[in-house]
Amino acid sequence: MLFTDIEGSTLLVRRHGERYDSMLAEYRRLLRDAFGAGAHQLN
């Protein structure tokens, strides 16, 4: 199991507002791609 933390995420939400959702989705996509198709994601 892998847990990640985005340092300064509260500031990022404040700074980027609604764009943060798409940024977070891209971050998760990159992690999924990096760790392969056999991984499972919990939200």
Backbone as ProteinMPNN parsed JSONL, in Angstrom:
{"seq_chain_A": "MLFTDIEGSTLLVRRHGERYDSMLAEYRRLLRDAFGAGAHQLN", "coords_chain_A": {"N_chain_A": [[0.849, -1.157, 0.0], [0.507, 2.214, -0.746], [0.902, 5.435, 0.425], [0.549, 8.868, -0.154], [1.568, 12.282, 0.238], [0.822, 15.595, -0.397], [2.813, 18.148, -0.054], [2.034, 21.267, 1.302], [-0.543, 21.397, 0.295], [-2.915, 22.686, 1.073], [-2.316, 25.385, 0.686], [-1.937, 25.257, -2.071], [-4.56, 24.712, -2.933], [-5.802, 27.089, -2.198], [-4.386, 28.879, -3.788], [-4.781, 27.997, -6.437], [-7.434, 27.386, -6.675], [-10.337, 26.244, -8.255], [-8.93, 24.917, -10.226], [-7.3, 23.179, -8.908], [-8.483, 20.658, -8.558], [-8.258, 19.408, -11.098], [-5.501, 19.384, -11.27], [-4.854, 17.66, -9.166], [-6.046, 15.326, -10.105], [-4.422, 14.81, -12.325], [-1.98, 14.354, -11.033], [-2.62, 12.0, -9.64], [-3.08, 10.342, -11.848], [-0.518, 10.224, -12.948], [0.82, 8.854, -10.894], [-0.553, 6.379, -10.954], [0.153, 5.502, -13.531], [2.914, 5.278, -13.188], [3.164, 3.189, -11.36], [1.966, 1.039, -12.508], [-0.414, -1.206, -14.139], [-1.436, -3.113, -12.417], [-2.118, -2.049, -10.009], [-4.289, -0.902, -7.353], [-6.676, 1.575, -6.569], [-7.659, 3.557, -3.859], [-9.991, 5.886, -2.806]], "CA_chain_A": [[0.0, 0.0, 0.0], [1.269, 3.45, -0.867], [0.239, 6.679, 0.804], [1.33, 10.04, -0.54], [1.144, 13.552, 0.81], [1.244, 16.739, -1.199], [3.213, 19.202, 0.875], [1.482, 22.569, 0.964], [-1.761, 21.242, -0.511], [-3.898, 23.715, 1.439], [-1.906, 26.593, -0.031], [-2.211, 25.035, -3.493], [-6.003, 24.88, -3.132], [-6.084, 28.534, -2.125], [-3.735, 29.571, -4.896], [-5.26, 27.567, -7.749], [-8.89, 27.278, -6.65], [-10.991, 25.136, -8.95], [-7.94, 24.191, -11.035], [-6.629, 22.176, -8.077], [-9.082, 19.343, -8.82], [-7.643, 18.812, -12.288], [-4.097, 19.144, -10.936], [-4.829, 16.455, -8.34], [-6.358, 14.204, -10.996], [-3.21, 14.548, -13.112], [-1.027, 13.767, -10.082], [-3.036, 10.606, -9.429], [-2.856, 9.622, -13.098], [0.918, 9.978, -13.049], [1.155, 7.782, -9.954], [-1.084, 5.116, -11.486], [0.991, 5.105, -14.664], [4.24, 4.915, -12.692], [3.144, 1.948, -10.592], [1.482, -0.05, -13.336], [-1.826, -1.548, -14.264], [-1.851, -4.035, -11.367], [-2.391, -1.319, -8.768], [-5.672, -0.571, -7.018], [-6.747, 2.914, -5.988], [-8.704, 3.864, -2.89], [-10.176, 7.337, -2.658]], "C_chain_A": [[0.903, 1.231, 0.0], [0.385, 4.617, -0.458], [1.14, 7.819, 0.361], [0.739, 11.279, 0.122], [1.665, 14.659, -0.096], [1.533, 17.878, -0.229], [2.66, 20.542, 0.395], [0.181, 22.503, 0.18], [-2.82, 22.292, -0.183], [-3.582, 25.022, 0.724], [-2.178, 26.454, -1.53], [-3.692, 25.208, -3.811], [-6.35, 26.359, -3.135], [-5.559, 29.268, -3.347], [-4.385, 29.248, -6.245], [-6.766, 27.34, -7.813], [-9.406, 26.037, -7.351], [-10.028, 24.332, -9.817], [-7.276, 23.08, -10.235], [-7.188, 20.783, -8.332], [-8.441, 18.667, -10.025], [-6.16, 18.543, -12.062], [-3.956, 17.858, -10.117], [-5.128, 15.217, -9.181], [-5.141, 13.83, -11.839], [-2.136, 13.896, -12.247], [-1.35, 12.292, -9.859], [-2.817, 9.766, -10.679], [-1.381, 9.271, -13.261], [1.356, 8.861, -12.106], [0.677, 6.431, -10.467], [-0.22, 4.608, -12.631], [2.355, 4.612, -14.192], [4.251, 3.554, -12.012], [2.457, 0.796, -11.316], [0.013, -0.375, -13.217], [-2.325, -2.457, -13.154], [-2.229, -3.361, -10.068], [-3.887, -1.096, -8.585], [-5.676, 0.769, -6.31], [-7.916, 3.006, -5.038], [-8.797, 5.368, -2.778], [-10.646, 7.655, -1.275]], "O_chain_A": [[1.934, 1.263, 0.672], [-0.738, 4.763, -0.94], [2.361, 7.737, 0.491], [-0.429, 11.308, 0.509], [2.826, 14.644, -0.506], [0.624, 18.486, 0.336], [2.804, 20.902, -0.773], [-0.165, 23.45, -0.526], [-3.545, 22.739, -1.072], [-4.483, 25.688, 0.215], [-2.598, 27.41, -2.181], [-4.044, 25.784, -4.841], [-7.11, 26.822, -3.985], [-6.213, 30.169, -3.873], [-4.522, 30.127, -7.096], [-7.314, 27.125, -8.894], [-8.967, 24.921, -7.074], [-10.299, 23.167, -10.111], [-6.743, 22.135, -10.817], [-6.43, 19.813, -8.321], [-8.118, 17.48, -9.974], [-5.617, 17.58, -12.603], [-3.044, 17.065, -10.351], [-4.514, 14.17, -8.977], [-4.869, 12.646, -12.04], [-1.454, 12.975, -12.698], [-0.46, 11.442, -9.888], [-2.415, 8.607, -10.585], [-1.038, 8.159, -13.662], [2.17, 8.016, -12.478], [1.418, 5.448, -10.421], [0.1, 3.421, -12.695], [2.891, 3.644, -14.731], [5.249, 2.837, -12.082], [2.38, -0.31, -10.782], [-0.695, 0.106, -12.333], [-3.536, -2.566, -12.96], [-2.622, -4.035, -9.115], [-4.651, -1.104, -9.55], [-4.77, 1.063, -5.531], [-9.029, 2.589, -5.361], [-7.777, 6.049, -2.667], [-10.861, 8.823, -0.949]]}, "name": "protein", "num_of_chains": 1, "seq": "MLFTDIEGSTLLVRRHGERYDSMLAEYRRLLRDAFGAGAHQLN"}
